[in-house]
Amino acid sequence: MILDARRSAGGRCPVDCVAVVAITVVIPTRNRAFLLDQTLRSIDRQTSPVEQVVIADDGSTDETPKVARDHGATHLRNAAGGWGAAGARNAGLRAASGDLVAFVDSDDLLLPTGLERLASVLDRAPNAPFAYGWALTAVRRACGWQPTGLIAATSRELADPLRSLFANNYVPSSGVLIRADHARAVGGYDESLTFSEDHHLWLRLAQRGTPARAEELVCVYRQHAGNRHGSALALRDERAIWRLADADPGFARGLGDRAGVQLCEHALEAWHARRPQALVHLLRGAAASRSGIPEVLSSALRHFRERRERRRRAFDLWRERDDLRQWLAEY
């Protein structure tokens, strides 16, 4: 048993509410002291106890060490830098003492019940290597917070989760609770990857067992100028993702779907950047994929529609949940 999450009306655990398996939170960071402080505040407020918080600091020159001390976190510092996101996470994994590990980005926020919900669904799925929930993507403007989308699987994707997860990463990087022994067994994050290291890990873990899922919001992905993003970064890692399909029929079924998802995402980025010439390159790439053009284009159109549906769901959640708006206003 991982956790008996029953609580009294006052929010305190009764005598029989015992955390048997310890949770470690690992936060990779570099020069984000202000955002890191807010992320740590959200972890301090978790309804499930966190045994250990590890800050994997990849050469920060700001007040990151002080922020870590103020929150009682273990501070791992690579003074020269160069870990990269994957290397920093692996350093945190090596230092983790908990049986369960949550990797949380230093600019994201965990809802107060986030870890409790994830631990609960993982408890009910003993063969699952990890549990995941939904993430709201949001941006803070002068007028306050505004939702921009939702990272979550659709009902269609859940009908064939292995194929769909290969095609589209619907698992939010900060909305996951992993069994530490499974993460170590697959070698942690692939440090040769610079953008898709989390997706690559989810896929390798999913080969060990079906992930558990919490059908609810567990974290907020904050959009800001310092986010890692861009189709060029994703394309560098794409070959590693595709190689996983060579030996896994479940992933191989999703090759056409993935080519369509990538075409849609890169096309939207090219459109917003006003680089229509990039669309020609994308279409040539689709033609060179292992799937036919009709399948790829059909997948791209379907992903575009589901993208819009996720955005609609995000705005619905935002309108319906006063508690969410009030909580996020504190950050």
C-alpha distance (Angstrom), angle and dihedral (degrees) to the residues before:
residue distance angle dihedral
M1 . . .
I2 3.80 . .
L3 3.75 103.6 .
D4 3.77 141.4 -12.9
A5 3.80 98.1 -143.6
R6 3.83 96.9 -173.2
R7 3.77 112.0 130.2
S8 3.74 138.1 -172.9
A9 3.78 121.9 -114.5
G10 3.79 88.8 -98.3
G11 3.81 91.8 59.2
R12 3.82 95.7 -109.5
C13 3.77 124.4 122.2
P14 3.81 117.3 -110.1
V15 3.81 118.7 -128.8
D16 3.83 92.8 -86.9
C17 3.84 93.5 53.5
V18 3.79 99.9 102.0
A19 3.79 129.3 163.7
V20 3.79 103.2 -141.3
V21 3.79 98.2 173.4
A22 3.79 118.2 52.8
I23 3.82 123.8 -128.9
T24 3.80 125.2 -142.7
V25 3.80 120.6 -166.9
V26 3.82 115.3 -153.3
I27 3.81 118.3 -162.4
P28 3.81 119.5 -172.2
T29 3.79 112.2 -158.1
R30 3.78 148.2 161.7
N31 3.83 124.6 -171.4
R32 3.80 96.7 -23.5
A33 3.80 100.4 117.0
F34 3.82 95.4 145.3
L35 3.80 94.6 47.7
L36 3.80 91.6 40.0
D37 3.80 90.4 56.5
Q38 3.79 89.9 55.8
T39 3.80 92.3 46.6
L40 3.80 89.8 51.8
R41 3.80 90.8 48.7
S42 3.80 88.5 57.3
I43 3.81 90.1 50.9
D44 3.81 92.4 47.8
R45 3.82 87.9 57.6
Q46 3.81 96.9 53.9
T47 3.80 116.1 132.6
S48 3.82 88.9 -141.8
P49 3.80 116.0 66.8
V50 3.80 116.1 -107.4
E51 3.80 111.9 -149.6
Q52 3.79 97.3 -165.8
V53 3.81 138.9 12.0
V54 3.81 116.4 -162.4
I55 3.81 120.6 -165.1
A56 3.80 109.1 -158.3
D57 3.80 99.8 -160.1
D58 3.80 113.7 -165.3
G59 3.81 99.7 -159.5
S60 3.82 102.9 -51.8
T61 3.80 116.9 -178.4
D62 3.82 96.5 -170.2
E63 3.81 130.6 75.1
T64 3.81 95.1 -65.2
P65 3.86 93.6 120.9
K66 3.81 91.1 53.8
V67 3.81 92.1 47.4
A68 3.81 89.7 51.4
R69 3.82 91.5 49.8
D70 3.80 93.1 47.0
H71 3.81 89.6 57.2
G72 3.80 95.4 42.6
A73 3.80 93.0 -115.6
T74 3.79 127.2 152.9
H75 3.80 106.6 -108.6
L76 3.81 117.8 -148.5
R77 3.79 110.1 -174.6
N78 3.78 127.5 -166.7
A79 3.80 95.7 -166.9
A80 3.78 95.6 -168.9
G81 3.80 94.0 47.6
G82 3.77 123.0 -142.5
W83 3.78 102.2 118.6
G84 3.78 92.6 112.7
A85 3.80 121.1 -157.2
A86 3.80 94.7 -66.1
G87 3.80 94.2 44.7
A88 3.80 92.2 49.2
R89 3.80 91.3 51.1
N90 3.80 90.9 49.3
A91 3.81 90.7 50.5
G92 3.80 88.0 53.3
L93 3.80 91.5 47.4
R94 3.81 90.9 53.5
A95 3.81 89.7 52.9
A96 3.81 95.5 43.9
S97 3.79 115.8 114.9
G98 3.80 96.7 -177.3
D99 3.80 125.9 98.4
L100 3.80 87.8 -135.3
V101 3.79 123.9 46.8
A102 3.80 129.6 -162.9
F103 3.81 116.1 -165.5
V104 3.80 107.3 -153.4
D105 3.80 123.6 -177.4
S106 3.79 114.8 -125.4
D107 3.80 93.0 -118.5
D108 3.82 98.0 48.1
L109 3.79 131.5 87.6
L110 3.81 130.9 -138.3
L111 3.78 117.7 -142.7
P112 3.83 110.1 -121.6
T113 3.83 92.8 -105.6
G114 3.81 94.6 38.1
L115 3.80 99.3 107.4
E116 3.79 92.4 37.7
R117 3.81 91.9 55.9
L118 3.80 93.0 46.2
A119 3.81 92.7 47.5
S120 3.79 90.0 49.4
V121 3.81 95.6 54.5
L122 3.82 91.0 42.7
D123 3.80 89.2 53.0
R124 3.80 89.6 57.2
A125 3.82 92.5 49.6
P126 3.83 106.5 52.8
N127 3.82 93.2 174.6
A128 3.81 95.2 51.3
P129 3.82 114.1 107.0
F130 3.80 91.5 -152.6
A131 3.79 144.6 -2.6
Y132 3.79 126.5 -136.1
G133 3.78 139.1 -174.8
W134 3.80 139.0 -174.4
A135 3.80 127.8 -64.2
L136 3.78 125.4 -153.1
T137 3.80 112.7 -144.2
A138 3.79 110.5 -145.3
V139 3.77 142.1 164.0
R140 3.80 128.8 -149.4
R141 3.78 113.4 -133.3
A142 3.80 131.9 173.9
C143 3.80 89.0 -87.4
G144 3.82 92.8 51.1
W145 3.78 137.1 -97.2
Q146 3.79 120.5 -16.5
P147 3.82 126.9 -173.8
T148 3.79 117.8 -125.7
G149 3.80 104.3 177.3
L150 3.78 149.5 -37.4
I151 3.80 130.5 -102.7
A152 3.80 102.7 -147.4
A153 3.79 140.7 117.2
T154 3.78 120.6 -99.1
S155 3.80 122.2 -132.1
R156 3.80 88.8 -106.0
E157 3.80 91.4 54.9
L158 3.79 92.5 48.8
A159 3.81 90.4 56.5
D160 3.83 88.4 70.9
P161 3.81 103.7 15.6
L162 3.81 99.7 172.7
R163 3.80 93.5 52.1
S164 3.80 92.4 42.0
L165 3.80 95.3 48.0
F166 3.80 89.0 52.9
A167 3.80 90.5 51.3
N168 3.79 97.9 43.7
N169 3.79 130.5 15.2
Y170 3.80 101.5 -130.1
V171 3.83 92.3 161.0
P172 3.83 111.2 98.0
S173 3.80 113.4 -133.3
S174 3.82 93.0 -131.6
G175 3.81 96.6 38.8
V176 3.81 98.9 71.0
L177 3.81 136.2 98.2
I178 3.83 112.8 -162.8
R179 3.78 132.8 -166.7
A180 3.80 100.7 -117.0
D181 3.80 94.7 -142.4
H182 3.82 90.4 56.9
A183 3.81 91.9 49.2
R184 3.80 90.8 51.3
A185 3.80 92.9 44.4
V186 3.82 91.7 60.5
G187 3.80 92.7 45.0
G188 3.79 98.1 -103.7
Y189 3.79 119.6 -105.2
D190 3.80 120.4 -5.7
E191 3.81 103.1 -113.4
S192 3.80 92.8 -159.3
L193 3.82 88.9 70.9
T194 3.79 121.7 83.8
F195 3.80 104.1 -176.1
S196 3.82 113.4 10.8
E197 3.81 98.3 44.6
D198 3.80 92.8 118.1
H199 3.83 94.5 49.5
H200 3.79 89.9 47.4
L201 3.82 90.1 53.6
W202 3.82 94.0 47.7
L203 3.81 89.7 53.2
R204 3.80 94.1 49.9
L205 3.80 91.1 47.1
A206 3.81 91.6 47.5
Q207 3.81 88.2 58.7
R208 3.82 87.0 65.1
G209 3.80 95.3 53.0
T210 3.79 144.1 -30.8
P211 3.82 110.6 -73.3
A212 3.80 118.7 -122.2
R213 3.77 118.4 -124.2
A214 3.78 136.7 -152.9
E215 3.78 109.2 -148.2
E216 3.77 93.6 -144.1
L217 3.77 144.9 72.2
V218 3.82 113.7 -76.3
C219 3.81 104.9 160.6
V220 3.79 146.9 13.8
Y221 3.80 122.7 -126.8
R222 3.78 106.7 -149.9
Q223 3.79 115.2 -145.1
H224 3.81 115.2 -147.9
A225 3.79 141.3 140.0
G226 3.80 92.9 -84.0
N227 3.81 97.0 58.7
R228 3.79 119.0 121.8
H229 3.79 106.3 -119.0
G230 3.77 143.7 132.7
S231 3.77 139.2 110.2
A232 3.82 92.5 -111.7
L233 3.81 90.8 62.1
A234 3.80 91.5 47.2
L235 3.79 92.9 49.6
R236 3.82 91.3 56.3
D237 3.80 90.1 61.1
E238 3.79 96.9 38.8
R239 3.79 95.4 93.6
A240 3.83 90.9 58.7
I241 3.80 91.0 52.2
W242 3.81 92.6 48.6
R243 3.81 91.9 48.8
L244 3.80 89.1 64.1
A245 3.81 88.3 65.8
D246 3.80 92.4 58.3
A247 3.80 92.1 76.6
D248 3.81 101.7 24.5
P249 3.85 120.8 70.3
G250 3.79 90.5 -165.3
F251 3.76 91.0 60.5
A252 3.80 93.0 38.7
R253 3.80 89.7 62.2
G254 3.80 87.9 63.1
L255 3.81 99.3 53.0
G256 3.79 94.5 102.6
D257 3.79 91.4 43.9
R258 3.80 91.7 51.1
A259 3.79 92.6 49.1
G260 3.81 88.1 53.1
V261 3.81 93.7 47.7
Q262 3.79 90.8 50.6
L263 3.80 91.8 46.7
C264 3.81 90.8 52.0
E265 3.82 95.1 47.2
H266 3.79 95.3 45.6
A267 3.80 92.4 43.8
L268 3.81 91.3 53.5
E269 3.78 90.6 49.3
A270 3.81 91.4 49.0
W271 3.80 90.0 49.0
H272 3.81 94.1 50.5
A273 3.81 90.5 45.6
R274 3.82 89.3 49.6
R275 3.78 92.8 -123.2
P276 3.84 102.5 134.0
Q277 3.80 90.8 164.3
A278 3.80 88.1 70.2
L279 3.81 89.0 65.4
V280 3.80 90.0 68.1
H281 3.79 90.1 55.7
L282 3.81 90.5 48.7
L283 3.78 93.3 51.6
R284 3.78 90.3 49.8
G285 3.79 88.8 52.0
A286 3.79 90.6 51.4
A287 3.78 90.0 51.0
A288 3.81 90.0 52.6
S289 3.82 93.5 50.5
R290 3.77 122.4 105.2
S291 3.80 90.7 -105.9
G292 3.76 131.2 68.7
I293 3.79 122.6 -95.3
P294 3.84 93.9 -113.5
E295 3.83 91.5 55.1
V296 3.80 92.4 47.1
L297 3.80 93.8 47.7
S298 3.81 91.3 46.5
S299 3.82 89.9 52.0
A300 3.81 91.3 47.7
L301 3.80 91.8 52.8
R302 3.81 92.2 46.6
H303 3.81 91.2 49.8
F304 3.81 90.7 49.8
R305 3.81 90.5 53.3
E306 3.81 92.6 46.8
R307 3.77 89.6 47.6
R308 3.79 89.1 57.8
E309 3.80 90.1 46.2
R310 3.81 91.5 53.8
R311 3.78 89.4 51.0
R312 3.80 90.4 51.9
R313 3.82 90.5 49.6
A314 3.80 89.8 51.5
F315 3.80 92.3 54.8
D316 3.81 90.7 45.9
L317 3.80 90.7 53.8
W318 3.78 90.7 47.4
R319 3.81 92.7 52.4
E320 3.81 94.7 43.6
R321 3.80 100.2 47.0
D322 3.78 116.6 67.7
D323 3.81 89.2 171.7
L324 3.80 91.3 58.8
R325 3.80 93.3 51.2
Q326 3.79 92.3 45.9
W327 3.80 93.5 48.0
L328 3.81 94.9 47.5
A329 3.82 91.2 48.0
E330 3.82 87.1 68.7
Y331 3.82 90.5 68.1
